[in-house]
Amino acid sequence: MDWFYEQLHPEIRQGIRIDRLIYEGRTEFQSVCVFENALLGRVLTLDGVTQTTEADEFIYHEMLAHVPLCAMERPQHALIIGGGDGGALEEVLKHPLASATMVELDPGVVEIAKRHLGSICGDAFEDPRTELIIGDGAKFVAETERRFDLIIIDSTDPIGPGAVLFTEEFYANCRRCLTDQGILITQNGVPFVQRDEYLDSRRAFEALFRYPSFYFTSVPTYVLGVMAFGCASDGTDAKAVPAEVLQQRYQAAGLETRYYNPAIHQAVFARPRYLD
């Protein structure tokens, strides 16, 4: 029986049993593997690091999308940097947006997701509101004149090409691309073992935005504690939206979620003391 092992930290090694290999190969940028596991379903790895699994991707992607979108009044335009598996795109398109733009560096990941991870991306890439741009997300936000109500940074960890997506300069460029009510959402890893990543983003948000905050959610695949999501805006305090407003927006969008709900929205902004 084969196993997939990853060691992101010197003290911890994680293993997932490979019950059936679906795809293994390289794109222009990285190695890609998709395999099945009896508990987690299909698992996507990039350069030997687990990215998402069929079993719990809904937690991660719902929390990326619905926390900010339910916090705003009639958002129209969303931008996703990264997110080649299509999970975040599928979730934002559950809202009545006018457009959803994805800027993904690696077209190979998108094609693999379409072929092998349909349960995660659904028909998101075929939605007429979707605009897929193959390119550098950091360059896009530095140069575009477009404005977005939501920017989601659905990136890998700050290693290699993904490192630029965790800098203050990049966050400042994202801020420039937001509408007056717009919200920036970032994935900031598991701060129990990635504390510097979390603190660096927190310092940048506090320097740049009127409403800098984080929310926290447990995603089983990302072990060793809760995962942190950055949430920053100059016009919307996502943690202060009244429960009745969240419920109204949730129902108006006709959302059918498996994890997110308005009560969870309010609860996840409570910060564990060890991250003060």
Summary of the structure (lengths in Angstrom):
residues: 276
radius of gyration: 17.6
end to end distance: 43.4
largest distance: 53.9
contacts: 919
relative contact order: 0.14
helix: 35%
strand: 32%
